[in-house]
């Protein structure tokens, strides 16, 4: 069962990276992240968009082997297709290729999500296209290179059990949560981890000096479950042996 949740980019940020609410939604455009680094999953890319990426780019949904995370409502014209037509008429879907994920499962999950969007937006299968269709870019690269067959992907969409796509409500916890690391001996060591948090995991992050050492504190997560998942990711990547989840 694919979980589809929203982590919508604030309107002020959306105005900088989209063409506004003028998407005619005639196409569904398939992309891949082309980023095989561990941790570069759907949550990380959604947070990158939410916190403001270092480049002007945008897409509606990111899908990995566990979930689909929506960054923009579909009426926004996102700047991901590489052409005005693709941007103004396309719903942009990006599939993760992170090395610690299951690419094949991510492709299947994307097919189920696309099938749901086709039904909801009355988009025909003929209008499900690759990023290449609008720009000539070799994207989705893995799929174009045969690691997942495009025709088979379209077959997955046609046969997808739409009812298994489960939209999850945005958490309504009153409290929000930070993850705090242990201390680092030098500022440079803390900065190295800071960059992983920010650019690979997509988290907002703050550096704090504690006496002659340094530690990191993430921006707020919207639920304790999300903060715990982030804590687990930090330890799996061996970025800090000590972590703590703190409510605020």
C-alpha positions in Angstrom: 0.0 0.0 0.0 1.4 3.3 -1.0 1.2 6.2 1.5 0.6 9.6 -0.1 1.2 12.5 2.2 1.4 16.2 1.8 4.3 18.4 2.8 3.3 21.5 0.9 5.7 24.3 0.1 4.6 27.7 1.7 3.0 30.1 -0.8 5.9 32.6 -0.5 8.4 30.0 -1.5 6.1 28.5 -4.2 5.9 31.9 -5.9 9.7 31.8 -6.4 10.0 28.4 -8.0 6.7 27.9 -9.9 4.7 29.8 -12.6 1.8 30.3 -10.3 -1.6 28.5 -10.2 -2.1 28.1 -14.0 -1.4 24.4 -14.6 -3.9 23.0 -17.1 -3.0 19.4 -16.0 -3.0 17.8 -19.4 0.1 15.6 -18.9 1.8 13.6 -16.2 5.6 14.0 -16.6 7.9 11.3 -15.1 11.3 12.3 -13.8 14.0 10.6 -11.6 16.2 12.3 -9.0 19.4 10.9 -10.5 20.8 11.0 -7.0 22.0 7.6 -5.7 23.3 8.9 -2.4 22.0 7.1 0.7 19.2 9.0 2.4 18.1 10.9 -0.8 14.6 9.7 -0.5 11.1 11.2 -1.0 11.1 12.8 2.5 14.5 14.4 1.9 13.5 15.9 -1.5 10.2 17.2 -0.1 12.0 18.9 2.7 14.5 20.4 0.2 11.6 22.0 -1.6 9.9 23.1 1.6 13.1 24.7 2.9 14.1 26.4 -0.3 16.4 24.6 -2.7 19.7 26.1 -3.9 18.4 26.2 -7.4 15.1 27.2 -9.0 13.4 23.9 -9.7 10.1 22.4 -8.6 7.9 19.3 -9.0 4.7 18.2 -7.5 5.4 14.7 -6.0 8.4 12.7 -5.0 8.0 8.9 -4.8 10.4 6.3 -3.2 10.0 2.7 -2.2 8.0 3.6 0.9 5.8 6.6 0.1 4.8 9.5 -2.1 5.3 13.1 -0.7 3.4 16.0 -2.4 5.1 19.4 -2.4 2.6 21.4 -4.5 -1.1 21.3 -5.3 -1.6 20.3 -8.9 -2.9 23.7 -10.0 0.6 25.0 -9.6 2.7 25.0 -12.7 6.0 23.6 -11.5 9.3 24.3 -13.3 10.5 20.8 -13.9 9.7 19.8 -17.5 12.3 21.9 -19.3 9.8 23.6 -21.6 7.0 26.1 -21.2 4.4 23.6 -22.5 5.5 20.9 -20.1 5.6 23.2 -17.2 2.2 24.8 -17.8 0.4 21.6 -18.7 2.2 18.9 -16.7 2.0 17.3 -13.3 5.6 16.5 -12.4 6.3 13.2 -10.7 9.9 12.4 -9.6 11.1 8.9 -8.7 13.9 8.4 -6.2 17.0 6.3 -7.1 18.7 6.4 -3.7 21.1 3.5 -3.1 19.5 2.6 0.3 16.0 2.3 -1.4 14.4 -0.3 -3.6 14.2 1.3 -7.1 11.9 -1.4 -8.5 9.4 -0.8 -5.7 9.7 2.9 -6.2 8.7 2.5 -9.8 5.7 0.3 -8.8 4.7 2.9 -6.2 5.0 5.7 -8.8 2.7 3.7 -11.2 0.0 3.4 -8.5 0.2 7.1 -7.8 0.1 8.0 -11.5 -3.0 5.8 -11.9 -4.7 7.7 -9.1 -3.9 11.1 -10.6 -5.1 9.9 -14.0 -8.4 9.0 -12.6 -8.8 12.1 -10.4 -7.7 14.6 -13.2 -9.1 12.7 -16.2 -5.7 12.4 -17.9 -5.3 9.6 -20.5 -2.5 7.1 -20.5 -1.3 8.6 -23.8 -0.4 11.8 -21.9 1.9 10.1 -19.4 5.3 11.0 -20.7 9.0 11.1 -19.9 10.8 14.3 -19.0 12.7 13.6 -22.3 9.4 14.2 -24.2 9.4 17.9 -23.4 13.1 18.8 -23.1 15.3 16.0 -24.7 17.0 15.5 -21.4 18.0 11.9 -20.6 15.4 11.6 -17.8 14.2 9.4 -16.3 17.7 8.0 -16.9 17.5 4.6 -15.2 14.2 3.9 -16.9 15.5 5.1 -20.3 18.5 2.9 -19.9 16.4 -0.2 -19.3 16.7 -0.7 -15.5 12.9 -0.4 -15.6 11.1 -0.8 -18.9 9.0 2.2 -19.9 6.3 0.1 -21.6 6.2 -2.2 -18.6 5.8 1.0 -16.4 2.8 2.0 -18.5 1.4 -1.5 -18.1 1.8 -1.2 -14.3 -0.2 2.0 -14.5 -3.0 0.4 -16.5 -3.2 -2.5 -14.0 -2.6 -0.5 -10.8 -5.0 -1.1 -7.9 -5.9 2.5 -7.3 -7.5 1.8 -4.0 -4.2 0.9 -2.5 -3.0 4.5 -2.7 -3.7 5.9 0.8 -3.7 9.6 1.3 -2.5 10.4 4.8 -3.7 13.4 6.7 -1.3 16.1 7.8 -0.4 15.5 11.5 -2.2 17.7 13.9 0.1 17.3 17.0 0.1 20.4 19.1 3.8 19.9 19.9 6.6 20.0 17.3 9.9 18.2 17.6 13.7 18.8 17.1 16.4 16.2 16.8 19.6 17.2 18.6 22.9 15.5 18.0 25.8 14.9 20.4 28.7 17.3 20.3 31.5 17.6 17.7 35.1 18.4 18.6 35.5 21.0 15.8 33.4 23.5 13.9 34.5 21.9 10.7 33.2 18.4 11.8 29.9 20.0 12.7 29.7 21.8 9.4 30.3 18.6 7.5 27.4 16.9 9.2 25.3 20.1 8.8 25.7 19.9 5.0 24.5 16.3 4.9 21.5 17.3 7.0 20.7 20.2 4.7 21.6 19.1 1.2 21.1 15.3 1.3 18.3 14.9 3.9 16.6 18.3 3.1 16.3 19.4 6.7 16.5 22.8 8.2 19.4 22.7 10.7 21.1 25.0 13.2 24.6 24.9 14.7 25.0 25.6 18.4 28.3 26.1 20.3 28.5 24.4 23.6 31.6 25.6 25.4 34.4 24.7 23.0 32.4 22.1 21.1 29.5 22.1 18.6 26.2 20.4 18.1 23.4 20.4 15.6 19.7 20.9 16.0 17.2 20.2 13.2 14.3 22.4 12.4 10.9 21.4 13.7 9.3 18.1 12.6 5.5 18.0 12.6 5.2 14.8 14.6 7.2 12.7 17.0 7.1 9.8 14.5 8.9 12.0 11.9 11.5 13.1 14.4 12.1 9.5 15.4 12.5 8.6 11.8 15.0 11.4 11.4 16.9 10.2 14.5 17.1 6.7 13.0 18.4 8.1 9.7 21.2 10.1 11.5 22.3 7.0 13.3 22.1 4.7 10.2 24.4 7.2 8.4 26.8 7.2 11.4 26.6 11.0 11.7 26.1 11.1 15.5 26.3 8.3 18.0 24.2 10.4 20.4 20.8 11.9 19.5 17.8 13.2 21.4 14.3 14.1 20.3 13.1 17.3 22.0 9.5 18.6 22.1 8.8 22.3 21.6 
